[in-house]
Each structure stands twice: as structure tokens, then as C-alpha cells.
Amino acid sequence: MHAVIVDKDTRSVAISFGYPIEITRPAQDYAALLLISSYLGQHRMSNGVLYNRMREQRGLNYGDYAYIEYFPRGMFLSEPPQSLARKYQIFQVWIRPVEPPNAKFALRLALYELNKLRKNGMSQESFDRTREFLSKYVNVLTKSRRAELGYAIDSNFYGINPYNEYLKKQLAKLTLADVNRVIERYIRADRLTVVAVAKDGEALKRELASDDPSPMTYNSPKPEAILEEDKVVERFPLHLKPEQIVVRPVGEVFQ
């Protein structure tokens, strides 16, 4: 585990975490991993597990999404950009934005959900629903000539058929067993890098390096099941030591 905190004068905390993956579009496990990321949280959509557990049930923040491909300029886009083909990719989760007192709990909750998915796998109902969604959503991605051309260029780089046709065919072949195998192989809640943008980075560093609980307080009543689960989440181990956390002033980030 490693963490980088960018010290910036800002009202909230933005958190990303993830790790490199070798899976790109031609890979056998690409469609399964894409389905997993969509299940966790499709960009700018409210049907993901992380969005439901963090925003809908707890009101922690605005959006929580997962990705298996590089996604720059995400705050300006509703759909992933084209012409960003790579030989290696990244599994990443975005947590945007969080009030500073809740930052540690939000990170713990997201990792707790990943860990739960790794241990329990996906249900048949969730698999069927997510596969059906992705099989239709790919039509949205290639709805314009410009987008269609962008995906065609990327498909040429990867050596695959046109993306729309390719992904639908791969999704049709998928089984729940395939997806749960890929979850066990690629999804983890440890050995990753955390990046946060926050005011008073040193204070956040001390919080993340401590094993102390990070209890949540809410402005409105929550179901008993949520409060009981919070008692587990607030102690979920981050496995971060002070020497694994770097604080950098925002002015040094792009040097």
C-alpha cells in the first residue's frame, strides 16, 4: 500500500485508488473485468454498488465509480473518450468529493466493498442485470460517426473487430463463473496506491496511518443495518504506515 496526498486549499477531499493491470481489450478477461467495473460503478451513473452504498444509503458524497481503462478529463465527460489505447491499463476507483471528517471512513467503505466482492463474488441476478445493461450501453458509446471512428482506430491498434460487435460477442459468451473467477484473480482491497487531494495533507496523513476507528455521524437517522455495518467499516484495515504516505504541495505536482 502507498498513498500520495496533494496538499491544496480546498473545501473537500477527492480520493482515487487503484493498481496497474495487464488486461486490455483483446484479453480473454476484458469483458468480464469491464462488467465488474460497471457493476461497481459506471461513470456518471447511479446504478453501481459503490454509488448505492456510499451516496444513496449514506449520503457521503456525489459520485463513486470504477474503471478498468485510463479516463482523463472525467469531470467534463459523461462517456469515456477514444484514442487512448494503451499496452497496460489501470483498475481504479474514484470517490468524489468527501467532507474532510469523513474521508477516512469513505476510503474504508470503498475498500470494504471491494473486499466483500472478492470474498463473495457476484450473484446471478447482478450478473444478468449488468450484462444486459452493458450490451445496450455499447450502442450509446458508438452513437455518433465521430465516436464510431474513434473506437475503430482503437480497435485497429488492439487488433480486434469493431468495438460494438466485439464487446457484444464477448459479453454473450460470459458466464457468472467466468466473472467470479476474474474477481478472485484481479480484484483486491490491498497492495494498491491511494491518491487524495486535501487541505492540510499532514493531518490526513496522520489519520490514514493510524489504526484508530473512524466512526461516521449522520445528519439524519439511518437504518439499524447500516449503523451495524458501519461499526465494521470504521475499523477496516488500511495497512498504511507513515513511511508509505507522501504529502506533496499542489505546486509541485506537475514539475
Steps between C-alpha positions, in 0.01 A plus 500: 500500500613852418331838520567842353320798648496821297478791742264759354277769648168335423172445686468126437715192450525320165622140514613258230659160546603214281776289352639411154348212305616321186146456370427693180218452249637192317551310828283201582388655830428852367121467472472342845711773659302770320179345634646501852593868478153585369345306788712694748421836341455619142633851441238768577227240560304408811465125452834391651559332834742767621259781408218321677693414814686830536267767362148359502511318834741725689506838323880506511572675173397571142634206298693172531611322185738226382708475181727250325635747244670837517231772519641854489281814527229296669340804662412637155381177336202268536652225284857371465718671236654318204856495361655407835609144420775368726715191544421499873197632683389580854223386729388806692222631723400866533340643814382860438482719714499425873480732800837487681370336824358213293794439266653208688164330545419544128829339400441217744147445370609480137775251586257306719263464203783381275608250761141376537472454123823304494383272783140447387510547125208629295148357510325362192244782513770769511692330221196476272394859566847646440562297185168610353582863580846486339370325190273801439734769632762422235254638243510833685881504486499473120189709429680765291726469197778672689480253790469207261817610322683548830412149613597366156847652533538350847378161375757515221773563759382206712443271202135425577172525309293822518445571869121482500497161329799373698368589846149365439647168385730479802219586743271238344758229574552605862377293793471582868780250566726695261430826680554359849828344386614841373389666825712257699798554273499879453292675766671583829477749784872505581832552315371811330578870475275766649505861381313772687470875449435670832559805712752435780657192350706427810185464710352256247829310497481452877142374467577250223809368680303433818302185574256702710132461410338767282133499609239668282243748625191579293270798477195277469403159644633190325369140502639281775661271242708792367608606849604145584698468180669834569648352818687252283593752230642755744768248599575356155882482474672736256847346546663841458810602697636856527798417276258382228318836485644801316360852529573734207404868460273550200760730343743209462259255340572586137874567532 
